[in-house]
Amino acid sequence: MIFRADLPIVRRAETIAGTGDTNQTLDVLRQLTPMDFGRLHLDMPHPAFPNLSRLLPRMAPVDVQTGWTGSHGYNLFRSTYDFTNRLRLHFEAAGRRSLRGASILDYGCGWGRLARMMSYYSNPEQFFGVDPLQESIDICKRDGILGNLALSDYLPESLPVGEAKFDLMYAYSVFTHTSKRATLTALSTLRKYIKPDGILVITVRPVEIWDLSSFGESADFDRDSLVDEFERTGFAFLPNRHFITDGDHTYGVTTMSPKWLGENAREWRLVVGDRGEDHLQYILVLKPA
């Protein structure tokens, strides 16, 4: 839905999009509120705006959205907007500067759900999205996600971003799935690519995740053991037995406490914790130690 008050801006952007100038088009669209900018992306491709439809990424099909997140459309967008707005607020609070024009890394970009919103803040040349799943990169490229997209490793010693260093890195619902080895390997590698005054924002699962009935479908699921392990150590991991990397089960469902993170990922310093619309994605803001 495009509000009538926004039509002059969108029509001006449509004209500029016809020239093929992506950055100038985005500059015009940034006159919209972030919410309306994101809602516009929900409608792509739009029959009334063919130039914008060619330049902006099309929205992923419903089956992709639902298959990856369990939701789709505006309901999913609400939590997307909530998280990206919190990224902006935490970035500005941490460095007392605007997110506009920042270099940004989406670690675990998936189908580009968050990447669409981040073009409100940075031009494509300043945005990088990486993911270890080839299907993710294929979907992003098929749908025309703006930015630099590349396949990463499940146990990354480096990232496919060249010499880039980032003002903002984020990993939404990534460390909610990784083993201890995969978690610490990724955090150590991410540390190499952040600017001295940059921040990393990640989400982790609280122990309450083990109360979800869907885990009962796994033969390995033992709620009491997982809760006990979390309470003793601050970390509990239910592996996906079908997923093996370098001889290890590195992917599954993970709960992690901020205390465990602080004690084990010493290259990072926890600044603040936050909880957004998705109450089972606890948000941690980290700075390089």
N, C-alpha and C positions, 0 to 999 in steps of 0.2 A: 504494500500500500504506500503510495506517494501522496503526502499531504499537499493540498492546493497551495499552501503558502511556500512550499519548497519547489514548486514547478519552475519559477524563473531561474533558479540555480541549476536545476537538473537540465533544463532546456539549453542553458548556456554551456554546460558541460557536454551536452550532446553535440552541439556545434563544434566545439574544440576537439572532441573525440573523433570527429570526421577527418581531422588533419593527421590523426595517428599519434599525437603528442600525449603520451600517457601521463607524464609528470604534471603538465599544465592542466590536464583534465582533472587529475586528483586534487590539485590546488583549488580548483573551483568547487569540487564536491566537498572539500573540507570546510566550506562555508556552512554546510549542513551541521546539525548536531551530530555527535558520534552515534547516537541512537538511530537517527534518520539515515545516516551514512550506511550503517549496518543493515537497516531494513531495506534500503535500496538494493543491496546485494542479494537479499532474499528473493527479489523479483527478477533476477537476471537468468535467462535473457528476457527482455521486455519488448513486446511488439511495437510499442510507441517510441522506443529509443534504440534503433538498430545500431547506431554508432557506439553507444555505450555498451550495448550487448556484445559487440565484437571486442571491445577493449577490456571491459571488466570480466572477472571470472564468472562463469555460470554457476548457479547454485547446484550442489551435488544432488543426485537423485534421492528420493525419500528412502529407498532401500539401503543406500550407502549411509545416510545419516542415522537411520534407525539401527542398522546392523552394527555400527561402531559405537553408538552412544545410548541406544534405547529410546531415543526421542528424535523429533525432527521439527522443522519449520520454526514458527515463532516461539514455541515453548522451549526449544533447544536454544534459540537465539538469546533468550532472556539470560540464561546462565553464561553464554558466550560473552554477552555484553557486560555482565556483572564482573567476570574475571578480567576482561581486558581493561575495564574502567579501574579496577583495583590495581592492575599493573601500572597504569598511568599515575594513580594517586601515590603508590609506594615509590615509584621512580622519582617523582617530583619531591616527595618528602625526604628521600634518602640523599638526593643531590641538590635540592633546591634549584632545579632547572626543568625546562619543558621537555616532554618526550618527543616533541616535534623535531624531526630531523635526526633522531638517534639511530645508531646502528643496532639492529635487532636480530637475535637468533631464536628461532622456534625449534627447540630440541624435541623431536618426536612430533612432527607437524601433522601426521595422520592425513586426513583428506582435505586439509586446509581450512578447517573450521575457524581457527583463531587467526590464521594468516589473512583472511579477508578483512577482518577488522583492523589489523595492524597497518594496512596501507593508508588508514586515516592519519597515521602519525609519521610514517617514513616512506620515501619513494622506493621503487622496486630494487634499485641498485644497493640500497642500504639494508635490505631484508634478506635473510637466509633461512631456509627451512630444510631440516635434515630429518631423515627417518631411516631405520634399519630395514623396513619392509618395502620391497620393491613396489608392491601394489599401491602403497601410499603415494610414492613419488609418481607412479603412472597416473593415478587419479588426479593428483594436483596438476600435473602437466596437461592432462586431457581437458580439465575444466578451466585451464588458463590462469591458475594462481600466479599472481604477480610476485616476482622476486627470483632469487637464486635458489634452486632446488637440487638436492643431491642425496644419494644413498649413503648412509653411514653404517658403521659396524654395530653389532649387538654388544660387543665388548670393546669399545673404541679406545685406541691409544692416541688417535688424532681424529680431527674432523675435516670433512671435505669442503673447507671454506677458504682455502689458500692462506693468505697472510692476514685475514680479517680479524679484528678485535672488536668486542661488542660492548656497547653501553648497557644494553638490557639483554639478558637471556631468560627464557622461561621454559619450563617443562611441565605441561599440564597433563595429569594422569599418566605420567611416565614412571616415576618412582613409586607409584602405587602398584606396579607390576614386576619390579625387578628384584632379583636375589641380592644377597649381601655383596657378592663379588661384582655383579653387574652394576649395582648402585654405586659402590665406591670407585670402581673403574671409571664410570661415566662422570662422577663428580670431580675426580682428579683431572680428567681430561678437559672438562669444561673450564676448570680453573686456568688453563693455559690460554684461553681465548677471551678472557674478560679484561676490560680496561681497569686500571687501578681504582677508578671511582664508579665502576659499573655495579650492577646488582644482578643476582640470579634469583628468580622466583620459581618455586616448585610447589607441587601439591603432594601430600601424603595422606594415607588412610588412617583414621583413628581405630582403636580396638573394636569399636561398635560395629565395624563392617562384618565381623564374624557372626553377628546375630542375623544376617540376611539368610532367609531360608534357602535361596538358590544354591548355596554352597553345599547343601546336603546331597546334591546330585553327584558330587565328586566322591569317589571311593576313598580318597585320601583325606577327606575332611574330618577333622576331629576338633570341634569347637573348643572344648575345654583345654586340650593340649596347646592349641594356638593362643588362646587367651593367657594361659599360664606362661608360655614362652615370652609373650609380649610383656607381661607384667614383670617377669624376671629380668629380661634383657633389653626391652624397648624395641624389639624387632621380631616379627613373625612372618613367615613366608610359606604359602601353599603353592607348590610348583605345578605347572602344567607339564605332565609327564611326557607329552608328545613333542615338547619343544626343548631341544638340546643344542647348546652352543659350546664348542670347544670342550666337549665331554661333560658339561654341567647343565643342570636345569636352571636357566637364567630368567625365565619368564613365568609369571603366575599371578598371584594376588598377594600384596604386601601390606603389612601395617608397620609403621615406623614412628617412633616418638621423637620430638625435637631434641630431647636429652641424648638419645642414641646417636642422632646425627651430629650433635656437637662433640661427642666423645670420639667419634670414628672418622668424621670428615673434617680433619683439623685444618685443612687448607681454606675452610670457609668459616665465617662468623655469622651466627644467627642474629639478625637485627630485630625482627618482629614476627609474630604469628598473626594470622587473620583467618576468618571464616566467612565464606561468601554464601551465595544462594544455594549452592550444592554443599550441604552441611557435612557430607562425607568426603569432601576434598578439603583438607586443612591446608591453608596456604602459609608457606614459610618464605621469608625474604632474607636472602643471604648476601653478604659482602665478602670479597676476598680477604682472608686473614693476613 
